[in-house]
Amino acid sequence: MSTERHGPGAAGALAAIAVNTFREAIRDRILYLLLVFSLLLIVASRLLSFMTVGDEEKIVKDLGLSAIAIFGVLTAVFVGVSLVFKEIEKRTLYTLLASPVRRWHFVAGKYLGLMGVLAINLVLMSAALFLLLLVRGGSPWGLAPALVLTLVQLALVTSFAILFSSFTNPILSAVGTLAVYVVGHLSWSFDLLKARLPAGAPRWICDIVHYLLPSLDRLDVKMQAVHGLTLPSGYVLVGIGYGVCYSLAVLVLACLVFERRDFT
Amino acid sequence: MTTTGTTAEPVVQVAELSKTFRGHLGIGRHTAVDRLSLSVSPGEIFGLLGHNGAGKTTTLKMIVGLLRPDRGSVRILGRPPSDPRARARIGFLPENPYFYDYLSAEEFLDLYARLHGLAGRARRSRIEATLARVGLAGCGRTALRKFSKGMVQRLGLAQAILHEPALLILDEPMSGLDPVGRREVRDLILSLREAGHSVFFSSHILQDVEMICDRVAILVRGQLRALGRLDTLVSRRILWFEVSVAGPLPASLPGERMSSSGGETLLKVADVDDLTRVLSQAAHSGAQVTSVWPRRETLEDLFLREMAREEPRGVGQEIKP
């Protein structure tokens, strides 16, 4: 006969769901396909550098950082958008939510599990890039801030993937998440747009949309890293703080949506 | 109106529960469950019966908190389903379960053991014992994608009973099982009752329900049509006799000829008086009566009767002994 047990607590539930999500992602062949392609691209950047005019090391750094960012985002989008949806579609979620876990544990656990996969991916790809540069006698250490802020961007993109996936299908989720990623990288263009708009309501709306969407371009410091430019003091820390707060806000929204859902 | 079986605090209490769903493209509304009231007592096996689409699964989902009722209330073990303390003491098996096919059976149960707060060594031994209990001993390392439908159903039962819940909620637990598997699940449910657990399950396999349930409820189009103990719902009175006679039959023999093959005829005989006449005339004509089978009222008869009835009579009214 059962004893009075109150479940695992928030930390235990989050850990169990995150570990399961991590397991799911690392047993998914798509992840390996993306990882292999990105590693190939990093290695191929060496070959491309022979064929282009310019500083070979800078080209390797530029292509390497771009490959890491692009494949990170593709993993975040294509694994992220199906994580919650698959659980609903295949009804694996039913027994999870009938156990003593709260719905927000599920959403946050899924997010943490995927972030674990993305972080390990990023470390593996960075290690390949660093190795390539070290073998050529280059110095890869200046790339660290760009890589940290790339992970922050991935955290933001993943939170949107989870949000969209909590109420719509993977195709719409992928379109929505990629749209946020693209618009987030073009957030500087809102200033240009605002200058062309008449004063008053249109400009306020432009400002609201600008501040509501993530400023991913400000987290993109690849160019500075490649050219060895110094970032303002505390820039990386502010970027991390911005990314954490923004991701948390999106995740809270995802939890609220998920909390109200009926699972028919 | 009384809906409880005993005076003890119910493990499930559902009052005036209703749920509607939007139709295709959001047009119109379909009522899945309509003002359902029932309760399940501790230590009881309660069967929720109904045809496909009667509202059984919707009811169970509202009880475990996967669906929110439009109206009415649900209490499980004295608490609302949204309270994790209530869900910590239930085990749930959904209909046609599907589990993570990238996990092995042990990994799968380990996840659920963690979600129920089972710690360390106890967790491992509990997983092994539970796999053995559902007939999956030796399958712990097998990937779930290699499991047959019956094995998945057993594993679903394993995750439901892993943490020794006070209340088991099972949606069509015998679905997808062969006759041996169905018998094993029936035995498992009975053994859980022996151990003091309560079981609330839905089914449309009347034979299974008839064999193990203490009380049943019949749902028709989301409405409660009958609720009570089996021995009070089903009278067990003899409806007619089925008599098998070999050899030439006298023309005046009473009863309706149901079938005839291999020189043997099956008669449907209305009552004891007619049966006496059949036996007597058969003896005089040289025919041989090979079997007499009293056909009693069954749960199936009650079910079909309630299905055929258009409007409910006193919705949710329990038939008392």
Interface residues (C-beta under 8 A of the other chain):
Chain A: M1 S2 T3 E4 R5 H6 G7 P8 G9 G12 A13 A15 A16 I17 V19 N20 R23 E24 R27 D28 K90 R91 T92 Y94 T95 L96 L97 A98 S99 P100 V101 R102 D262 F263 T264
Chain B: F21 K61 V64 G65 L66 L67 R68 P84 R85 R87 A88 R89 I90 F92 L93 P94 N96 P97 Y98 F99 Y100 Y102 L103 E107 L111 Y112 R114 L115 H116 G117 G156 Q159 A160 H163 E164 P165 A166 I169 A195 G196 H197
